[in-house]
Amino acid sequence: MKVEKLLHMAGGAGDSSYAANSKIQEKAILKVKPILEEAIVEMHKNLHPKKMVVGDLGCSSGPNTFLVLTEVMKIIGKQCRQLVLQPPEMQFFLNDLPGNDFNNIFQLLSSLKESVRADKNTSSVPHFVAGLPGSFYGRLFPSQSVHFFHSSNSLHWISQVPEGLESNGNCVHLNKGNIYIGKTSPPLVVKFYQDQFRRDFSLFLKLRFNELVPGGQMVLAFSGRKKRDIYNGELSIIWGLLSESLNSMVLEGLVKEETFDSFNPPFYAPSMEETKAVVDEQGLFEIRDIQMFESNWDPYDDSDEHIVSDNIKTGVNYARCIRSVLEPMIASHFGAAIVDELFSRFAMNVANHLLKENTKLPILALRLKKKEQMFTKV
Ligand SMILES: C[S@@+](CC[C@H](N)C(=O)[O-])C[C@H]1O[C@@H](n2cnc3c(N)ncnc32)[C@H](O)[C@@H]1O
């Protein structure tokens, strides 16, 4: 699977677009806001940049793209007002893979300008916005040119299907019957996913280390795993329900078994310990904060109930969110014709699962500060 070509969220602003179905991700951004504020305030206090470069990695297209950008401007604007300082000129780079709907972002830029002008904290902040297509698993910026990196809901996408997992032409599928780590996955599959995450996240840290100015910071938030049992982690449950939906279509002859078995999404949700271990091993960043948040599958449900009140509605709401993330990849692998049926079965499987357990979505958030006086070769 060519991740850079195939991975993108559902574009545009229609009913099934990511823009219209990204409330779960918006809630994650809002939960991480206090960490974002600490990072920006500390970085600005230490560096007082006259020009400040910010990279948002995996920005997608929709309201969340501008939410992060305006939050950063508000923090800077407020800080400069309090300290009676001239705000820096801010250059934002919105990064995503080339298949991202950058046009939609560009078309929304005029509405961003209006909302920035209307807010007392942002109106005085000079800013420039540019799109930056490319993988964050490669160099994106000149050395020591960026003050702050942000990335939300994106780093659980690894750079490729884990090495060793894809059939090498002999039609042996190591992870048969699963589309991620599932209860029947062989231990080798788990190892392949973990190794790929470790390689990718290590590379990501080295690349960003070289691109950050001394004293620069990053706030990264992505899907994590809270459950200890890696075969039954929160993401394994979600992918398991999708897998069941696909399998039922295989049994009815609507999807070919071989097509199902060869679907391995490039995705991994690490535990806090795994993530911390990679940062520590690289030794390039100081961990200023690391936290795990949880939210409900239903973006419109903020309760802490043990069992969800309307499992059918939650099933439908959650299926819409997942569809807006996976539809382009599913359509490219299985064909667009199965998408409606697949997600209607998935909604029902989610609803049934929620009668047994109100599984949450864990979000891992890290604030990292570049360590001084080091040079790393990538
Ligand atoms: C779920 S969206 C998150 C969008 C936005 N940050 C938010 O929180 O709503 C994940 C985004 O990460 C992007 N992405 C995944 N892998 C990437 C990579 N290697 N380089 C750049 N972007 C990537 C996807 O294309 C997608 O747009």
The ligand as a MOL file (V3000), in Angstrom:
LIG
                    3D

  0  0  0     0  0            999 V3000
M  V30 BEGIN CTAB
M  V30 COUNTS 27 29 0 0 0
M  V30 BEGIN ATOM
M  V30 1 C -7.4610 12.5240 11.4380 0
M  V30 2 S -6.6040 13.7040 10.4780 0 CHG=1
M  V30 3 C -6.2430 14.9480 11.6930 0
M  V30 4 C -6.4380 16.3240 11.1670 0
M  V30 5 C -6.3470 17.4400 12.1800 0
M  V30 6 N -5.0130 17.5830 12.7000 0
M  V30 7 C -7.3270 17.2220 13.2960 0
M  V30 8 O -6.8940 17.0410 14.4490 0
M  V30 9 O -8.5350 17.2300 13.0460 0 CHG=-1
M  V30 10 C -4.9930 12.9540 10.2340 0
M  V30 11 C -4.2330 13.6240 9.1330 0
M  V30 12 O -2.8510 13.1770 9.1790 0
M  V30 13 C -2.4140 13.1020 7.8430 0
M  V30 14 N -1.2030 12.2740 7.7690 0
M  V30 15 C -1.0690 10.9640 8.0100 0
M  V30 16 N 0.1900 10.5650 7.7860 0
M  V30 17 C 0.8950 11.6520 7.3910 0
M  V30 18 C 2.2360 11.8910 7.0080 0
M  V30 19 N 3.1220 10.8980 6.9750 0
M  V30 20 N 2.6150 13.1330 6.6880 0
M  V30 21 C 1.7200 14.1620 6.7070 0
M  V30 22 N 0.4080 14.0020 7.0560 0
M  V30 23 C 0.0050 12.7560 7.3960 0
M  V30 24 C -3.6110 12.5030 7.1090 0
M  V30 25 O -3.5260 12.6970 5.7170 0
M  V30 26 C -4.7600 13.2530 7.7630 0
M  V30 27 O -5.1220 14.3990 7.0600 0
M  V30 END ATOM
M  V30 BEGIN BOND
M  V30 1 1 1 2
M  V30 2 1 2 3
M  V30 3 1 2 10
M  V30 4 1 3 4
M  V30 5 1 4 5
M  V30 6 1 5 6
M  V30 7 1 5 7
M  V30 8 2 7 8
M  V30 9 1 7 9
M  V30 10 1 10 11
M  V30 11 1 11 12
M  V30 12 1 11 26
M  V30 13 1 12 13
M  V30 14 1 13 14
M  V30 15 1 13 24
M  V30 16 1 14 15
M  V30 17 1 14 23
M  V30 18 2 15 16
M  V30 19 1 16 17
M  V30 20 1 17 18
M  V30 21 2 17 23
M  V30 22 1 18 19
M  V30 23 2 18 20
M  V30 24 1 20 21
M  V30 25 2 21 22
M  V30 26 1 22 23
M  V30 27 1 24 25
M  V30 28 1 24 26
M  V30 29 1 26 27
M  V30 END BOND
M  V30 END CTAB
M  END
